[in-house]
């Protein structure tokens, strides 16, 4: 039995949340070996005045408190997104709240933005992943469950974190905080983005102006998609992350925990999230970079996201089933796919299906 198989068997003998905690512990204390593989030059891309050695990022949700960003970058990711963080610490929803759907290669979670709060998160970002110290690190910001003014929570987070992360993701699409997705509505989103842009513009002491990205749900109808495209372009948002977990797609699941409430991620989400990605590329006329996330577990799937309009991709759920070695394999297969189609750079392949 190989080391990875043995480790996976150990982790799968634990509850998903306990296994996740053990993984964070191992990364935090240097118990996980780094991957020193050199990325193929075809994978490099420059966005927002930042150079990404490769487009494969770690999605938010794994490193909620910004404890292991550098350790995950050392696993071969081109960038790592930490969070979601909220102004006040919160315990999240009652356990159990995280479920492996092994037969479906999927995960259901109803974590509820459990995190240690903004103060701990900011200190961790500054200490462990200080700006540019080990690579590109993003901060995913959200609102507390009991907040009377959720928009003000985003303002608080952004205000206190400016200068500590390379980019910021405005998470208005988690299904596990009541009312949060209402912020995707046209008027609410218009107001929220106005306030956040004002915060960024008021910060005149920043050496670099960080990009602001909006993370959206996969469960949007046509009108909602058009409204979001209009508002993000109006406010000059720097990008969209497409997409968060879905509250749908339950009828095709076969695993034991398929009836659990929460957001579904992993393989079943791939087609739905890729269709939305393609539509948002069309609606924004390719004017802003998109990050494709949802169901990626191979280089071929990463390539499909890129051709559909993604400049970068993210994964998380697939790591549960395939381990950190997946990152290198995705990159190798993606580089091969790009070259097989005659692309000499990743940028040339972005949105190729629309041309």
Buried (B, 14 or more C-beta within 10 A) or exposed (E): EEEEEEBBEEBBEEBBBEBBEBBBEBBBEEEBEEBEEEBBEBBBBEBBEBEBBBBBBBBBBBBBBBBBBBBBBBBBBBBBBBBBBBBBBBEBBEEEBBBBBBEBBBBBBBBBBBBBBBEBBBBBBBEBBEBEBBBBBBBBBBBBBEBEEBBBBBBBBBBBBBBBBBBBBBBBBBBBBEEBBEBBBBEBBBBBBEBBBEBBEEBEEEEEEBBBBBBBBBBBEEEBBBBBBBBBBEBEBBBBBBBBBBBBBBEEBEBEBBEBEBBBBBBBBBEBBBBBBBBBBBBBEBEBBBBBBBBBBBBEBBBBBBBBBBBBBBBBBBBBBBBBEBBBBBBBBBBBBBEEEEBEBBBEBBBBEEE
